[in-house]
């Protein structure tokens, strides 16, 4: 098992305890002659596929300075550090294999966490406790219980949080939510959330590869971390970790933070049948799903349908593999419907779409939603202003909750009663146990 040497670990914990909660502005000398002194200092934890994309986005913004990289894959780590140093034309960016050493640096204001799902909660909570603001990839957490703990840590430490779900920063999704919140469809009675089905071989490794040794330069024990130890297999490693429940949640959890998040956004106005989007939650959840064998390398659900009962008599269905549920989010009411997906928006009355754009420009909408300057820049702006982002931790948690609950309902094979205020499954001890997973020692939250 990977362990930090005792003296180093004690030093790390001491520094974490001494970390300040306020953003720290570093002197110009630390960054070279051309660096302004008011930049937000950033560390990136996980710089593989999506992490590399987030790193590129932050490197393209003048408001921050990337000063540290962490990854358990030496190749990812070196490539990212070299990219940062080339961008700033110096050698100031430092690399780490242990996120705790990065978080112990008092000169870092914020972190970007782009690790696999099973590695979201522990570094995020540690970052919040160390006084760092946090950009973290979706879905918020690997289990619903971890999400509750993450919300608590961020709120307790008064941290700025941005979830990497990004769709709220796009015009089409904003217009769709504005149409619903401004009452174009009337009181919402039904919402449809369409997600992908099956599996996708992102690494082209094939799901029938044999177990074997981890690649050179990869600390696989640390990569598995709090999840249960499994033999290394390339088909459940980089990118394809999504398709095994030990580290991911399949298409359902890979996408729930996108389209269910938008569905909730449209329901955020209580006047039209919803409620505040950081307090939304179903009362009842039932689900069916098709699962491969538990010992398959790819064992996440390939087809699923989740039926949720929300307050105000709203039915919300989440489905993957059912052709009648279009990909994206669709709100239905007595006046018609609005549907949106990446790159396309439609309505039962096409004039509504033209109307909402014109009224938004004129500023005469009853509900006008915030127009984001871009997901990553908005995060930096919020760090300075201390105002909530469009996808703070509370909203990310509520957006993913129907997915976690749907998985549990499908596993136990019965309807669940959910207390959204208390965050509890009521009257079902067996199902309640599935809200969390036992973490492998020495990891815990």
Buried (B, 14 or more C-beta within 10 A) or exposed (E): EEEBEEEBBEBBEEBBEEBEEEBBEBEEEBBEEEBEEEBBBBBBBBBBEBBBEBBBBBBEBEBBBBBBBBBBBBEBBBBBBBBBBEBBEBEBBBBBBBBBBBBBBBEBBBBBBBBBBBBBBBBBBBBBBBBBBBBBBBBBBBBBBBBBBBBBBBBEBEBBBBBBBBBBBBEBBBBBBBBBBBBBBBBBBBBBBBBBBBBEEEBEBEBEBEEEEBBEEBBBBBBBBBBEEBEBBBBBBBBBBBBBBBBBBBBBBBBBBBBBBBBBBBBBBEEBBBBBBBEBBBBBBBBBBBBBEEEBBBBBBBBBBBBBBBBEEBBBBBBBBBEEBBBBBBBBBEBBBBBBBEEEBBBBBEEBBEBBEEBBEEEEBEBBBEEBEBBBBBBBBBBEEEEBBBBBBBBBBBBBBBBBBBBBBBBBEEBBBBEBEEBBBEEBEEBBEBBBBEBBEEBEB
